[in-house]
Amino acid sequence: AAAVVSRPKGSSKEDDFRELMCGDVPRPEWGDVKAAAARQLGAWSAGTAIREGSDLAALLTSAVDQLQAVQGLAHECGLGRLCMSLLALLSGDVGGSLHSAPALHGPLLSVLLDVPWTLLVWSGWPVFALLAQLHLQTHGSDDLPPRAGGPQANYFAALHLALEERRPEALAKAGAAFLERRGGSNKGLDDSSEEAESSHAMPVLCALSSQLLGPDIETVQQAEQALQHVQGFFKQSVQSIDDLHASIVSAWP
């Protein structure tokens, strides 16, 4: 896990997205807001337990107060602004969804599809934690495993147990077993084998993502390659805001 959050050294991609990630913003306000967001959303539980609405609202209010001086700088720190917009969505009425925030659609899709995820992780902005909170607030059950005792159902149970028990090694092991049963992590999302059980992409994406926590990820280069692989599968599945909404309201974490 340490390798995943390491900053890429001398990356030309980092230079390409430096302004978006607030790499050279001279004002300290953005750094203070990012640090506060990390304190609230930087723990494992941000992906497994709904944060109190009052805590999120307090974080948003504090951020708005601190950022009053930079409100007119619309092109500064795009990723920070996106995170604040997601936080505002979360701090509103429970049940709010991406469909209720059309101004978010273009920027959010652009960040998730065009920006290398290594840079998103390194940036320090809790994009994925905010999306996890949105999932926890809005997820449904339409894509629950259809067959009790089948591979998907067994994996779904193991996945949730490992998340609840905060066992990254168990997450990686369960994900690897699921992928192996499907025929390997290189099998496409359009696989129509019996083991797939449904055409929904989320079980595979969960399994692939869990491999970032496995013992095979030991270097920065391996972490970058693994993140690139997961992002590639994500792009196959998510190509519109409706696709992204479906992934967030999925029963799969």
C-alpha positions as CSV (number, residue, x, y, z in Angstrom):
1,A,0.0,0.0,0.0
2,A,2.9,2.3,0.7
3,A,4.0,2.0,-2.9
4,V,0.7,3.1,-4.2
5,V,0.7,6.5,-2.5
6,S,4.4,7.3,-3.3
7,R,4.8,10.3,-5.5
8,P,5.9,9.6,-9.1
9,K,9.4,11.0,-9.6
10,G,10.1,13.1,-12.7
11,S,6.8,12.2,-14.3
12,S,5.9,14.0,-17.5
13,K,2.3,13.1,-16.7
14,E,2.6,14.8,-13.4
15,D,3.7,18.0,-15.2
16,D,0.7,17.8,-17.5
17,F,-1.8,17.7,-14.6
18,R,0.2,19.9,-12.1
19,E,-2.3,22.8,-12.2
20,L,-5.3,20.5,-11.9
21,M,-3.8,18.8,-8.8
22,C,-2.8,22.2,-7.3
23,G,0.9,21.3,-7.7
24,D,2.1,24.9,-7.8
25,V,-0.7,26.9,-6.1
26,P,1.0,29.6,-4.1
27,R,-1.9,30.2,-1.7
28,P,-1.9,28.0,1.5
29,E,-5.7,27.9,1.7
30,W,-5.9,24.9,-0.6
31,G,-3.3,23.0,1.3
32,D,-5.2,23.6,4.6
33,V,-8.5,22.5,3.1
34,K,-6.9,19.3,1.7
35,A,-5.3,18.5,5.0
36,A,-8.7,18.9,6.8
37,A,-10.4,16.7,4.2
38,A,-7.7,14.1,4.7
39,R,-8.3,14.1,8.4
40,Q,-12.0,13.5,7.9
41,L,-11.8,11.1,4.9
42,G,-8.3,9.6,4.9
43,A,-9.1,6.6,7.1
44,W,-10.1,3.0,6.1
45,S,-13.6,3.7,7.5
46,A,-14.3,6.4,4.9
47,G,-14.9,3.5,2.5
48,T,-17.0,1.4,4.8
49,A,-19.0,3.6,7.1
50,I,-21.2,6.7,6.4
51,R,-19.8,9.8,7.8
52,E,-22.1,11.9,10.0
53,G,-23.9,14.6,7.9
54,S,-23.1,17.2,10.5
55,D,-19.3,16.3,10.3
56,L,-19.4,16.7,6.5
57,A,-21.3,19.9,6.7
58,A,-18.8,21.3,9.2
59,L,-16.0,20.3,6.9
60,L,-17.7,22.1,4.0
61,T,-18.4,25.2,5.9
62,S,-14.8,25.4,7.1
63,A,-13.5,24.9,3.6
64,V,-15.8,27.6,2.2
65,D,-14.7,30.1,4.9
66,Q,-11.0,29.4,4.1
67,L,-11.5,29.6,0.4
68,Q,-13.3,33.0,0.3
69,A,-10.1,34.7,-0.8
70,V,-9.7,32.5,-3.9
71,Q,-13.3,32.3,-5.1
72,G,-12.6,34.4,-8.2
73,L,-9.8,32.1,-9.4
74,A,-12.0,29.7,-11.3
75,H,-9.1,27.8,-13.0
76,E,-7.1,27.3,-9.8
77,C,-6.8,23.9,-8.2
78,G,-9.4,22.1,-10.3
79,L,-9.2,18.8,-8.3
80,G,-9.7,20.7,-5.1
81,R,-12.8,22.4,-6.5
82,L,-14.2,19.1,-7.7
83,C,-13.7,17.6,-4.2
84,M,-15.5,20.5,-2.7
85,S,-18.4,20.1,-5.1
86,L,-18.6,16.4,-4.2
87,L,-18.5,17.3,-0.5
88,A,-21.4,19.8,-1.1
89,L,-23.4,17.0,-2.8
90,L,-22.8,14.7,0.2
91,S,-23.6,17.4,2.7
92,G,-27.1,18.0,1.2
93,D,-30.2,15.9,1.6
94,V,-29.5,12.1,2.1
95,G,-30.2,10.4,-1.2
96,G,-28.6,13.1,-3.4
97,S,-27.1,11.6,-6.6
98,L,-24.9,12.6,-9.4
99,H,-28.0,13.1,-11.6
100,S,-29.0,16.0,-9.3
101,A,-25.6,17.8,-9.9
102,P,-25.2,18.2,-13.7
103,A,-22.3,20.7,-13.2
104,L,-20.3,17.8,-11.8
105,H,-20.7,15.5,-14.8
106,G,-18.1,16.8,-17.2
107,P,-15.3,17.5,-14.7
108,L,-15.8,14.3,-12.7
109,L,-15.8,12.1,-15.8
110,S,-12.7,13.9,-17.2
111,V,-10.8,13.4,-13.9
112,L,-11.7,9.7,-13.6
113,L,-11.2,8.8,-17.3
114,D,-8.3,11.1,-18.4
115,V,-6.1,11.7,-15.4
116,P,-3.9,8.7,-14.4
117,W,-5.1,7.3,-11.1
118,T,-1.6,7.2,-9.8
119,L,-1.6,11.0,-9.8
120,L,-5.0,11.2,-8.2
121,V,-3.8,9.1,-5.4
122,W,-0.6,11.0,-5.0
123,S,-2.4,14.4,-5.1
124,G,-3.8,13.9,-1.6
125,W,-7.3,14.9,-2.6
126,P,-9.8,12.3,-1.4
127,V,-11.7,11.8,-4.7
128,F,-12.2,8.1,-4.2
129,A,-13.2,8.5,-0.5
130,L,-15.8,11.0,-1.5
131,L,-17.2,8.7,-4.1
132,A,-17.2,5.9,-1.6
133,Q,-19.2,8.0,0.8
134,L,-21.7,8.8,-2.1
135,H,-21.9,5.0,-2.7
136,L,-22.6,4.3,1.0
137,Q,-25.4,7.0,1.0
138,T,-27.1,5.9,-2.3
139,H,-26.3,2.3,-3.2
140,G,-29.1,-0.1,-4.0
141,S,-29.4,-3.9,-4.4
142,D,-30.3,-4.3,-8.1
143,D,-27.0,-6.0,-8.9
144,L,-26.7,-8.3,-5.9
145,P,-25.4,-11.8,-6.8
146,P,-28.3,-13.6,-8.5
147,R,-27.4,-17.1,-7.3
148,A,-26.9,-18.0,-3.6
149,G,-23.8,-20.1,-3.2
150,G,-22.4,-19.1,-6.6
151,P,-18.9,-17.5,-7.2
152,Q,-20.3,-14.0,-7.1
153,A,-22.3,-14.5,-3.9
154,N,-19.3,-16.1,-2.2
155,Y,-17.0,-13.3,-3.3
156,F,-19.5,-10.6,-2.2
157,A,-19.7,-12.1,1.3
158,A,-15.9,-12.4,1.6
159,L,-15.4,-8.9,0.2
160,H,-17.7,-7.3,2.8
161,L,-16.3,-9.4,5.7
162,A,-12.7,-8.3,4.8
163,L,-13.8,-4.7,4.6
164,E,-15.5,-4.8,7.9
165,E,-12.6,-6.5,9.6
166,R,-10.1,-4.1,7.9
167,R,-8.0,-7.0,6.5
168,P,-6.3,-5.9,3.2
169,E,-4.6,-9.2,2.8
170,A,-8.0,-11.0,2.9
171,L,-9.4,-8.6,0.4
172,A,-6.5,-9.3,-2.0
173,K,-6.8,-13.0,-1.5
174,A,-10.5,-13.1,-2.1
175,G,-10.2,-11.0,-5.2
176,A,-7.5,-13.1,-6.6
177,A,-9.5,-16.3,-6.1
178,F,-12.5,-14.7,-7.8
179,L,-10.4,-13.6,-10.8
180,E,-8.7,-17.0,-11.1
181,R,-12.1,-18.7,-11.1
182,R,-13.2,-16.4,-14.0
183,G,-10.1,-17.3,-15.9
184,G,-7.6,-14.6,-14.9
185,S,-7.5,-10.8,-14.4
186,N,-7.0,-10.2,-18.2
187,K,-10.4,-11.5,-19.1
188,G,-12.6,-8.7,-20.4
189,L,-15.7,-7.2,-18.8
190,D,-17.8,-8.5,-21.7
191,D,-17.1,-12.1,-20.7
192,S,-20.2,-14.3,-21.2
193,S,-19.1,-17.4,-19.4
194,E,-21.3,-19.1,-16.8
195,E,-19.0,-18.0,-14.0
196,A,-19.7,-14.4,-14.9
197,E,-23.4,-14.9,-13.8
198,S,-24.2,-11.3,-14.9
199,S,-22.9,-8.7,-17.2
200,H,-22.3,-6.1,-14.5
201,A,-18.7,-5.0,-14.2
202,M,-18.5,-4.2,-10.5
203,P,-17.5,-7.6,-9.2
204,V,-14.5,-7.7,-11.6
205,L,-13.6,-4.1,-10.8
206,C,-13.7,-4.8,-7.1
207,A,-11.5,-7.9,-7.5
208,L,-9.0,-6.1,-9.7
209,S,-8.8,-3.1,-7.3
210,S,-8.2,-5.5,-4.3
211,Q,-5.0,-6.6,-6.0
212,L,-3.5,-3.2,-5.2
213,L,-3.4,-4.5,-1.6
214,G,-1.7,-7.8,-2.4
215,P,1.8,-8.9,-1.6
216,D,2.9,-8.6,-5.2
217,I,2.8,-4.8,-5.1
218,E,6.3,-3.9,-3.7
219,T,7.5,-1.0,-5.8
220,V,6.2,2.3,-7.1
221,Q,6.4,1.0,-10.7
222,Q,4.4,-2.1,-9.9
223,A,1.8,0.1,-8.1
224,E,1.6,2.4,-11.1
225,Q,1.1,-0.5,-13.5
226,A,-1.6,-2.0,-11.3
227,L,-3.5,1.3,-11.0
228,Q,-3.2,1.7,-14.8
229,H,-4.6,-1.8,-15.3
230,V,-7.6,-1.1,-13.0
231,Q,-8.3,2.2,-14.6
232,G,-8.2,0.5,-18.1
233,F,-11.0,-1.9,-17.0
234,F,-12.9,1.0,-15.4
235,K,-12.8,2.9,-18.7
236,Q,-14.4,-0.1,-20.5
237,S,-17.3,0.0,-18.1
238,V,-17.7,3.7,-17.4
239,Q,-18.1,5.9,-20.5
240,S,-20.9,8.2,-19.5
241,I,-22.4,9.8,-16.4
242,D,-25.2,7.2,-16.4
243,D,-22.5,4.5,-16.3
244,L,-20.7,6.2,-13.4
245,H,-24.0,6.7,-11.5
246,A,-24.7,2.9,-12.0
247,S,-21.3,2.1,-10.5
248,I,-21.9,4.3,-7.5
249,V,-25.4,3.0,-6.7
250,S,-24.2,-0.6,-7.3
251,A,-24.5,-2.9,-4.3
252,W,-20.8,-3.7,-4.8
253,P,-18.4,-1.4,-2.8
